[in-house]
């Protein structure tokens, strides 16, 4: 928000005939308060997307150039054109804006299209065709290897064995930035539209691989594939609701209303029959909610979500 304000202020001052320039800086090689906490994995991730660290000399030269340029909003960064367009080995998918700024890397014929690290539209069909020729267990192994390979690369591991199929991504060291990079890589590799919350919705490599298998393999029923794809936005919304619940301070009446609504939704998911964790039908997952303590209610909500 602060950066957006500075950008708008520079534009406003320019419109009044006053001096003003807002510079968006790339990474500086010299550690500072903002970059001092970056580790080798973080730096490697930034370099894969095309950003290289600025030396102090280079940064000051860009500052002088920005002042002399006359524009109100400028980007001052060291960009590797080949990485920024995704032509190098192991390059991560990059934003279209950055690829445009970087231009065409040296050695790429002017009439040739710039290739991305992985294909997009055709990738899904090609991968689905290869998977369709495999037995289900081999499909799962192939996709698990795909997920583990990209996860290891995002985390900076040279060996895929560092990512086990049953270990949560959070325990492996993933954060809000690295899960998005993993999503981008898998979207490019599979050609699927995947939500940013993918690694939170399917928090282990094994679960994520199985989700991708359901999305990619129709098993003779296209409706199953479409249904699997429709689950992603619903899971995203549930995650948003779950986050909102933790911030609410509800009275007993509001808790009861919320519990009844959640019971209705759970019943719809279970085909009209709300069940407990053991699978036994109870008629309602929130029987006795009026006499439950606050902690018991929130525990039940967390479990059912």
C-alpha positions as CSV (number, residue, x, y, z in Angstrom):
1,X,0.0,0.0,0.0
2,X,2.8,2.4,0.8
3,X,4.5,1.7,-2.5
4,X,1.2,2.3,-4.4
5,X,0.8,5.6,-2.5
6,X,4.3,6.7,-3.6
7,X,3.6,5.8,-7.2
8,X,0.3,7.8,-7.2
9,X,1.9,10.7,-5.4
10,X,4.7,10.9,-8.1
11,X,2.0,10.8,-10.8
12,X,0.0,13.5,-9.0
13,X,3.0,15.8,-8.6
14,X,3.9,15.4,-12.2
15,X,0.4,16.4,-13.3
16,X,0.9,19.6,-11.3
17,X,4.2,20.4,-13.0
18,X,6.1,19.4,-9.8
19,X,9.1,17.0,-9.6
20,X,8.3,13.5,-8.5
21,X,9.6,10.0,-9.3
22,X,8.8,6.7,-7.7
23,X,11.4,4.0,-8.3
24,X,10.6,0.3,-7.9
25,X,13.9,-1.3,-6.8
26,X,15.0,-4.8,-7.5
27,X,17.2,-6.8,-5.1
28,X,20.4,-5.1,-3.9
29,X,23.5,-7.3,-3.3
30,X,24.2,-5.4,-0.1
31,X,22.1,-6.7,2.8
32,X,19.6,-4.3,4.3
33,X,16.8,-4.3,6.8
34,X,14.4,-5.7,4.1
35,X,16.7,-8.2,2.5
36,X,18.9,-9.1,5.5
37,X,16.7,-12.1,6.3
38,X,16.9,-13.7,2.8
39,X,18.6,-17.0,2.7
40,X,20.3,-18.8,-0.1
41,X,17.1,-20.5,-1.2
42,X,15.2,-17.1,-1.3
43,X,18.0,-15.6,-3.4
44,X,18.1,-18.6,-5.8
45,X,14.3,-18.3,-6.2
46,X,14.6,-14.7,-7.2
47,X,17.4,-15.4,-9.6
48,X,15.3,-18.1,-11.3
49,X,12.6,-15.5,-12.0
50,X,15.1,-13.2,-13.7
51,X,16.1,-10.8,-10.9
52,X,19.8,-10.6,-10.2
53,X,21.3,-8.6,-7.2
54,X,22.3,-5.0,-7.9
55,X,25.8,-3.9,-6.8
56,X,25.9,-0.6,-4.9
57,X,27.7,1.0,-7.9
58,X,25.1,-0.3,-10.3
59,X,22.2,0.8,-8.1
60,X,23.5,4.3,-7.6
61,X,24.0,4.6,-11.4
62,X,20.4,3.6,-11.9
63,X,19.2,6.1,-9.3
64,X,21.0,8.9,-11.2
65,X,19.4,7.6,-14.5
66,X,16.0,7.5,-12.9
67,X,16.3,11.2,-11.7
68,X,17.4,12.2,-15.2
69,X,14.8,10.1,-17.0
70,X,11.8,12.3,-16.3
71,X,9.3,9.5,-15.8
72,X,7.1,9.3,-12.7
73,X,7.2,5.5,-12.2
74,X,10.3,3.5,-13.1
75,X,11.8,0.1,-12.4
76,X,15.4,-0.1,-11.4
77,X,16.6,-3.7,-11.4
78,X,19.1,-6.1,-12.9
79,X,17.2,-8.5,-15.0
80,X,18.6,-11.6,-16.7
81,X,16.7,-11.7,-20.0
82,X,17.2,-15.5,-20.5
83,X,15.8,-16.4,-17.1
84,X,13.1,-13.8,-17.3
85,X,11.5,-15.4,-20.4
86,X,12.0,-18.9,-19.1
87,X,14.4,-20.2,-21.7
88,X,17.2,-21.4,-19.3
89,X,17.2,-24.9,-17.6
90,X,15.3,-24.8,-14.4
91,X,13.9,-21.4,-14.9
92,X,10.6,-20.7,-13.0
93,X,7.5,-19.4,-14.8
94,X,7.7,-15.6,-14.7
95,X,5.1,-12.8,-14.9
96,X,4.3,-11.5,-18.4
97,X,5.2,-8.0,-17.4
98,X,8.7,-9.0,-16.5
99,X,9.2,-10.9,-19.7
100,X,8.1,-7.8,-21.6
101,X,10.5,-5.6,-19.8
102,X,13.4,-8.1,-20.3
103,X,12.8,-8.3,-24.0
104,X,14.1,-11.1,-26.2
105,X,17.3,-12.8,-25.0
106,X,20.4,-12.6,-27.2
107,X,20.6,-15.5,-29.6
108,X,16.8,-15.8,-30.1
109,X,15.8,-15.3,-33.8
110,X,13.6,-12.2,-34.1
111,X,11.0,-14.3,-36.0
112,X,10.9,-17.1,-33.5
113,X,8.5,-17.3,-30.5
114,X,10.0,-17.1,-27.1
115,X,9.5,-20.4,-25.4
116,X,8.5,-20.8,-21.8
117,X,10.0,-23.4,-19.5
118,X,7.0,-25.6,-20.0
119,X,4.1,-25.7,-22.5
120,X,0.8,-24.4,-21.5
121,X,-2.4,-25.5,-23.3
122,X,-1.0,-28.6,-24.9
123,X,0.8,-29.7,-21.7
124,X,-2.4,-30.9,-20.1
125,X,-3.4,-33.0,-23.1
126,X,0.1,-34.5,-23.6
127,X,0.5,-35.4,-20.0
128,X,-3.0,-36.8,-19.8
129,X,-2.3,-39.0,-22.8
130,X,0.9,-40.3,-21.3
131,X,-0.8,-41.0,-18.0
132,X,-3.8,-42.7,-19.7
133,X,-1.4,-45.4,-21.0
134,X,-0.2,-46.2,-17.5
135,X,-1.9,-48.3,-14.8
136,X,-3.4,-46.2,-11.9
137,X,-0.6,-47.0,-9.5
138,X,2.1,-45.9,-12.0
139,X,0.1,-42.8,-12.8
140,X,0.3,-41.9,-9.1
141,X,4.0,-42.6,-9.0
142,X,4.7,-40.5,-12.1
143,X,2.8,-37.5,-10.8
144,X,4.3,-37.9,-7.3
145,X,7.8,-37.7,-8.9
146,X,6.7,-34.6,-10.8
147,X,5.5,-32.9,-7.6
148,X,8.6,-33.9,-5.6
149,X,10.9,-32.7,-8.4
150,X,9.4,-29.3,-8.6
151,X,9.1,-29.0,-4.8
152,X,12.7,-29.9,-4.3
153,X,13.7,-27.3,-7.0
154,X,11.7,-24.6,-5.4
155,X,13.3,-25.2,-2.0
156,X,16.8,-25.3,-3.6
157,X,17.4,-29.0,-3.0
158,X,19.5,-30.9,-5.6
159,X,18.1,-34.3,-4.5
160,X,14.4,-35.0,-4.9
161,X,14.7,-37.4,-1.9
162,X,14.6,-34.2,0.3
163,X,10.8,-34.1,-0.4
164,X,8.9,-37.1,0.9
165,X,5.3,-37.7,-0.2
166,X,3.8,-37.9,3.3
167,X,5.6,-34.9,4.9
168,X,3.6,-31.6,5.0
169,X,4.9,-28.9,2.7
170,X,5.0,-26.5,5.8
171,X,7.4,-28.9,7.6
172,X,9.6,-29.0,4.5
173,X,10.0,-25.2,4.7
174,X,7.4,-23.9,2.3
175,X,6.0,-20.4,2.9
176,X,3.4,-18.2,1.2
177,X,5.9,-17.3,-1.5
178,X,7.3,-20.7,-2.3
179,X,3.8,-22.4,-2.4
180,X,2.9,-19.9,-5.2
181,X,6.1,-20.7,-7.1
182,X,5.3,-24.4,-6.7
183,X,1.7,-23.8,-8.0
184,X,3.2,-21.8,-11.0
185,X,5.6,-24.6,-11.8
186,X,3.0,-27.3,-11.7
187,X,0.5,-25.3,-13.7
188,X,3.1,-24.9,-16.4
189,X,4.1,-28.5,-16.3
190,X,0.5,-29.8,-16.4
191,X,-1.3,-27.1,-18.3
192,X,-4.0,-27.0,-15.6
193,X,-5.5,-23.9,-13.9
194,X,-4.5,-24.3,-10.3
195,X,-5.3,-22.1,-7.3
196,X,-2.7,-20.2,-5.4
197,X,-3.8,-22.2,-2.3
198,X,-3.0,-25.5,-4.0
199,X,-0.3,-26.6,-1.5
200,X,-2.6,-25.6,1.4
201,X,-5.6,-27.5,0.1
202,X,-3.4,-30.6,-0.5
203,X,-0.6,-30.1,2.1
204,X,1.5,-33.1,1.2
205,X,3.2,-34.2,-2.1
206,X,1.3,-37.4,-2.1
207,X,-2.1,-35.8,-1.7
208,X,-1.3,-33.2,-4.3
209,X,-0.1,-35.8,-6.8
210,X,-3.4,-37.7,-6.4
211,X,-5.4,-34.5,-6.9
212,X,-3.4,-33.8,-10.1
213,X,-4.1,-37.4,-11.2
214,X,-7.8,-36.9,-10.8
215,X,-7.7,-33.7,-12.7
216,X,-5.7,-35.2,-15.6
217,X,-7.1,-38.7,-15.9
218,X,-10.7,-39.0,-16.9
219,X,-10.9,-42.8,-16.3
220,X,-13.4,-42.8,-19.2
221,X,-15.7,-40.3,-17.5
222,X,-15.1,-36.6,-18.5
223,X,-17.7,-35.6,-15.8
224,X,-15.3,-36.9,-13.1
225,X,-12.5,-34.7,-14.4
226,X,-14.7,-31.6,-14.5
227,X,-15.9,-32.3,-11.0
228,X,-12.4,-32.6,-9.7
229,X,-11.5,-29.2,-11.2
230,X,-14.6,-27.7,-9.6
231,X,-13.4,-28.6,-6.1
232,X,-10.5,-26.2,-6.1
233,X,-12.4,-22.9,-5.9
234,X,-14.6,-24.5,-3.2
235,X,-11.6,-25.5,-1.1
236,X,-10.2,-22.0,-1.6
237,X,-13.5,-20.5,-0.2
238,X,-13.5,-22.9,2.7
239,X,-10.0,-21.8,3.6
240,X,-11.0,-18.2,3.5
241,X,-14.0,-19.0,5.8
242,X,-11.8,-20.9,8.2
243,X,-9.4,-18.0,8.4
244,X,-12.3,-15.6,9.1
245,X,-13.7,-17.9,11.9
246,X,-10.6,-17.5,14.0
247,X,-11.0,-13.7,14.0
248,X,-14.6,-13.7,15.1
249,X,-15.9,-13.1,18.6
250,X,-19.4,-14.6,18.5
251,X,-22.1,-14.8,21.1
252,X,-24.1,-18.0,21.7
253,X,-26.8,-17.1,19.3
254,X,-24.4,-16.4,16.4
255,X,-22.5,-19.6,17.2
256,X,-25.7,-21.6,17.0
257,X,-26.6,-20.1,13.6
258,X,-23.2,-20.7,12.3
259,X,-23.2,-24.3,13.5
260,X,-26.6,-25.0,11.9
261,X,-25.4,-23.6,8.6
262,X,-22.2,-25.6,8.7
263,X,-24.2,-28.7,9.5
264,X,-26.4,-28.1,6.5
265,X,-23.4,-27.7,4.2
266,X,-21.8,-30.8,5.6
267,X,-24.9,-32.8,5.1
268,X,-25.0,-31.7,1.5
269,X,-21.4,-32.8,0.9
270,X,-22.2,-36.2,2.5
271,X,-25.2,-36.7,0.3
272,X,-27.7,-35.6,2.9
273,X,-26.2,-37.5,5.8
274,X,-23.9,-35.6,8.3
275,X,-21.4,-38.1,9.8
276,X,-18.9,-38.1,12.6
277,X,-15.2,-38.8,12.1
278,X,-15.9,-42.5,12.7
279,X,-18.5,-42.5,9.9
280,X,-21.5,-43.2,12.2
281,X,-24.6,-41.1,11.3
282,X,-25.7,-38.8,14.0
283,X,-28.4,-36.8,12.2
284,X,-26.6,-33.7,12.9
285,X,-22.9,-33.1,13.5
286,X,-23.6,-30.5,16.1
287,X,-26.0,-32.2,18.4
288,X,-25.7,-30.7,21.9
289,X,-24.2,-27.5,20.6
290,X,-26.3,-25.5,23.1
291,X,-24.5,-27.1,26.0
292,X,-21.0,-27.2,24.4
293,X,-18.2,-24.9,25.6
294,X,-16.7,-22.3,23.3
295,X,-13.5,-24.4,22.9
296,X,-15.6,-27.5,22.0
297,X,-17.6,-25.6,19.4
298,X,-14.4,-24.3,17.7
299,X,-12.8,-27.7,17.8
300,X,-15.8,-29.2,16.1
301,X,-15.9,-26.5,13.5
302,X,-12.2,-27.0,12.8
303,X,-12.6,-30.7,12.5
304,X,-15.6,-30.6,10.2
305,X,-13.9,-28.0,7.9
